Every structure is written in C-alpha cells, then in structure tokens.
C-alpha cells in the first residue's frame, strides 16, 4: 500500500516576527495621524483598525488600548539612541559621537520623527499618551545600562551604571520633548537640531563619567 499523503493545511500562514513588527508600526502611524487630526477622545480602536484595513479584533490582539497603539513609533526614538550608543567608539566623547552618528532606525519612515513629536505634543493634555511614552523610556533604560556595563567592564546592576543609564535616558527624553514643544504641528525640524540638542543633553548628563577618558576596568 502506498503512503497516505499528509493532510493539506488550510488557513493563513503564520506571520513572521518582522512582518508583525512592521504591521504594528503601520498601525501606530495610522493611530497617531488620527489622534492628531481628530483628537484621542474622538478616535476609536475601530477607526484605527479601519485605517489600515484590519479588523478591530486583530487590533485588540496586538494592543491593549487605543492609546498604546502609539508605542511602536515612540520606540523608534529610543531604538535610534541605543543603536548609536552601541556604535560609540573608544577615544571619543559620547556627545561628539552622536553629532556624526545618530540616525533614524532602518524601519523608520520619512515622517516618523514628526509623528513622535506629535504624540509628545498631544501627551501634554493626554495622560494616557504620556504614560505610554514613559513606559517606552523605562524599557530602554536596562538596554542602555547593558551597553554601558559592557563598555566600562562593570556589572549591569552596578549603581554607577544604573544611574548613568537613567541620566542618558533623561537626556533623550528632555531633548525630544523640547524639540516637540518648539515645533509647530506638522513641521519636522531639521535632524541637525534634534541631534545638537540631544548631544548637549547627553553632555550635561555625563558629568565627566562618559568622556573620552573612560576606559574599561
């Protein structure tokens, strides 16, 4: 007797992690545009799902609340900073390094920087959006600590490493929020303005710990 053929699987193929991340990013962009145009209160989860051609059921599988839809775009800001920190070479201060190295992540779109600023402007009157921004910042902090610990030959739980990571995180938050506040809605500032402000904030946060004289122990 011949072997029985394996059953044919029906239904959709499982989505890859990268495709899922890109889909979440598209949802995030759509949500921010709707929030900016109509306001958070007047925008529903169904509105966001419809803008990207998804069902509301799918949207709620990926996001807890409509406000949490902004998280993937906000994460681009912290991703760019941690990536640049990871490329920081020996013999150069971090603030100087950022001036020439800081750049948008690979998956970033042409208006993603402005979408980040739009969320931060909205967050001044929307506590739920502010909470999401702070959660994104909190998640970035241990990543920063890990990069610093490896560079300086210390443990991630070293109090000096943790404090410095928190200071860098605060520098990123303050610089980004300042640019958002100084920029009109829909207007994206030159990338040089953001980088220069971020570099100045990092220099203020370093207090000499992260200067060119820092070497692994």
N, C-alpha and C positions, 0 to 999 in steps of 0.2 A: 504493500500500500504506500502511496505517496504521502509525503508530509503535508499536514494541514497548513495552509498559508496563514501567517499571523493576521490577526484582525486589523482592519484599517481604522486608524484613529480618526475620529471626527472632531470638529471644532477648531478653534483658533490655536495656532502655535503659541507657546508661552513667550511673553515679551522679555527681551534681553534687558539687563540692568541699565545699559547705556540708553537704549530706546526709552525705557521707563523714565530715566532721568531727564531726557530731552522732552518727553511728553509733559512731565511735571513742570519743566521750565516754561514751556509754551502756555500751560495753564496759568502759571504765575504771571507771565507777561500780560495775558488777557485780563486777569483779575485786577492788576494794577491800573491798566488802562480804563477799565470800567469804574473802578473806585475813583480815579482821577476825574472822569467825565461826569459821573452821576452821584458820587458820594458812596461811602461804605454802607450806610443805612438803606439806601435805595437800590443797592445791588444784592441780588440773591445768589445762592450757590447754583441755582438753575440757570441764571443769566450767564454765569462764568462758564458752566459746562456747555451751554449752547454756543458760546462764542468760539469754542474750539471743537465743536462737533462731537461732544461726548454726552453720555447720559449723566444725570445727576447722581445716579447710583455709583458710577465709576468714580466721579469726583470725590464722593464721600469715602470711598475706599482708600483714596490717596491723601486726603486732607481731613483733619478733624473739624475745622471750622472754615468759613469763607475767608476770615482774616489770615489764617495760617497758609493760605494759597500764596502769599507774598514771600514766603520763606526761601524758595529756590533762587529767586532773583536777588534777595538780600544776601544770600550765601555767596554770590559771585564776588561781593566786596571783600569778604573775609578770605575767600579762596585765593584771590589775587595777591593779598597781603602775605598769607602764609607761604604761597609759592615763591614770592620774591625773597622772603626771609630764608627759605631753603636754598636759594641760589647765592646767598651772601658770601662773598669770598673773604679769605683772610687778608689782613693788612688794609682794610678799608672800613670806615665807619658805616653803620647801617643807614644813617640819613643820607650820606653821599651815594651809597649803593642804590637806594630807592630812586634817586633822581634820574638814573640812567636805566634801571632795570624794571621798575614797576610797570606792569601792563595787564590788560584785561585777560581773563581766562579764555581758553580755546573756544568754549561753547558760548561765549558772550556775544550778544547781538549788537548792532550799531547803536541802539538807543537804550541798552540795559543800564548804563550809568545814570541816565536821566530817570529811568524807572525806579532805581534805588533812591534817588533824591526825592522823587515824587512820594514814595512811601514815607520817607522821613518827614517831609512837609506835612503830609496827612496825619502822621503819628502825633503831632503836637496837639491835635484835638481828638485823636482816636486812641485811647489807652490800649485797646486790643492789638493794634498795629505796633505800638511802642513795645508791648510785651514780646511780640514775635522778634523784633529787632534785638532786644536784649537776650533772648534765648539763642539767637544765631551767634551773638557775641560770646555768650557763655560757652557754647560748643567749640568755638575757635580757640579758647584760652588754653586747654590742655595740649592742643596741637602746637601752639606757639611754644609752650613750655617744653615739649618734647624736642623741638628743633634747637632751642637754646641749650637744653641739657646736653644734647649730643655735641654741639659745637664747643661748649665750655668744659666738657668732660665731667659733668655733675649728674646727680640723680634728678629725675623729673619732680620728685617731691621735696627737693631742696628748697627751703623757704626763699632764698635769694632768687632762684629760678622762677618760682611761682609768682613772686612779687613783680619781677621784671616782665614776665609774660602778661600779667594783669596790667602793668603800665603801658606796654605796647598795645594791648587790646584797647585800652582807654584812649591812646593816641589815635588809633584808627577810628574809633567811634566819634571822638571830638572833631577830627579833621573832616570826616564825611558829613557829620551833622552841620558843621559850619558852612561847608560848601553848599549843602542843600538849602540852608537858611538864606544864603547870599545869592541864590539863583532863582530867577523867576520860573514859574511853572512852564514846562515845555522847553526850557532853554538849557542846553547842556553846556557846561563851562569847558574851556579848553583843558585837555588832560594835564597840561603843564601846571595849571592852577591847583588841581587836586593833588598832584604829586608833590609840588612845592609845599603845600600846606601840610601834607602827610609827613614829609621829610622834617619840617620844622617841629611838628608834634612829637615825632619819634626822637628828635634831638633833645627836646625838653624832657621826654620820659626817660631817656638813657642815664642822665646824671653821671656820665663818665663810665658806667659799667659796660656799655656796649660800644666803646670807642675802638679805634684801631689797635690799642694796646692789649685788648682782651685776647688771651690765648688759652687753649685747653690746659687743664692742670695735669 
